[in-house]
Amino acid sequence: MTTAHEQSRNRLVIGNWKMHGNLADNAKLLAALRPAVSTTQIAVCVPFPYLAQASEALKGSSISWGAQDISVQKQGAFTGEVSGSMLKDFGSTWVLVGHSERRSMHAETDQLVADKAQAALVAGLIPVVCVGESLAERDAGQAIAVIERQLAPVLAQGAESVNKLVVAYEPVWAIGTGRTASPEQAQEVHAAIRAALQAIGAGNVQILYGGSVKASNAASLFSMPDIDGALVGGAALVADEFLAIAA
Ligand code: PGA
């Protein structure tokens, strides 16, 4: 069965709040986002404790929400972990998996990231699988090889699974640095990801770019043929800036 999400490459902009926010600031940000009307699909991935707040503030709006990580386990003695069904309980649509900050600071392997994507799909969530090379890897001419390696265990899950997820290309050297990949640099990698997806029959999966996306560079990135939207960190914490990216 093809869901509405599958096989469509509509523009998608997701905010990644990372470990930012508090009840008072979130309330202002969510209230400013809530009225947004856009042909772009807009979402926010918030810290776990604020999922209830996001669902209260955004329900009935055009903006969807989700989390930044998920356990591969369904339930049990896994202290500190949060399951997919818990995320669903709060109306989540999305969950980030394999963000570079989790790969590097929490030693998440390519296989674990793929397993998290699978856990998300089983729970009825849309995983946003993040991939990206470091500066040293790029300078060594390894960018595309690294991304193919990161994606391999995800693609091994087959077209039926892969057609239900989103990929986000986030070069590590562009995250939070103010240094964006040029549209051409990003497009080169997006085209390689598209080819890898096409090879397994999942060529219409949305591929987002992430890394210092701002209102001032969004349009040039979005003009590239294989860039379907953005995963936005810092700029997602400022309502006007975030909505300007989506616009
Ligand atoms: P940034 O973060 O937009 O602040 O660079 C992007 C991300 O890490 O998802």
Residues whose N, C-alpha, C, O or C-beta is under 5 A from the ligand:
A	BS01	PGA	N16 A174 I175 G176 T177 G210 G211 S212 V213 L231 V232 G233 G234 A235
